[in-house]
């Protein structure tokens, strides 16, 4: 429901309850409706918000003047004149979303509605000596390529979000838990990236972004308490409690690739694994269920799909996954566990069923188990969603 039905005389900016603040709240409510529903008529906007016709008309006129909405055709087939349709003006702002991994950087640029306008991939070996000293330049190269495709420049960007293995320590500003990305460990990384892109940059753990994608358009849309378990070359988790990502004191919440489990070598000194989408660890949970390890279960040389077609290997993978999940479930008691990454995709529903069976008795809570069904790269999808949230908070604030 919108904040009020009629505007009044402007009050002190920022004072709760003043007409100006109420108008801004109504503006945001309508803009969010247009994002969620697409084009709407004035009448339908009034019905959804409870605003009167005059107030709705004034509001839409105000948003048109601010270049936040525009008309896009009309709705016919009803008695009386055709009703104009209003939608978000896609040119109101643009964002960049990126995913960094050991072999390169992928960037995309989208407008404020989420429509992707440009995409660029820059290949670069993360451990190469020259890459260590030019990480910011590689990021700029990827974003510049996407901007060129979109016909845009740096000044058009309102936000940028980059997904990387590991996590930024909030105390030091350095990337932790990602020893295989040496070029990303500078204390000034965020400032360096903001300087080359011309906009503030958020650096987020890649598995956390995959969880954001699941929350917006995947298996976790109806859940506020869930765990996404990433099973790929690296292994990690994102923990969402009460609709909020759990980050931990140093950004390391969910680094379950390091988690000690029966049958796995112990990880000491942080030398193994990334706990994220790209890994290669030699201990802990990651050494039991990473894509590399799973491919070796049938003697080596097999694809993940071939391994998962072997019932004995599939049973063993499910047992290992369930053992790791049980440790997490016993601590955070989620409603749902989403299995994502190449191992989960290769195993599909057969793997899900076996994991559910194996989990019985290992932990008292019994969450639902689902396989991610997101199309495309969930890390980029999550980065885009996060960037859009940040940009809309800026662009849609009419106070």
PyMOL commands that set and color helices and strands:
alter all, ss='L'
color gray80, all
select helices_A, chain A and resi 19-37+42-49+53-65+90-92+129-132+135-150+154-156+182-184+189-197+206-217+256-258+286-289+291-295+304-308+311-332+342-359+378-395
alter helices_A, ss='H'
color red, helices_A
select strands_A, chain A and resi 40-41+69-75+83-88+94-101+104-111+116-123+157-164+167-168+175-176+201-205+226-231+235-241+244-245+336-340+368-371
alter strands_A, ss='S'
color yellow, strands_A
deselect
rebuild
show_as cartoon
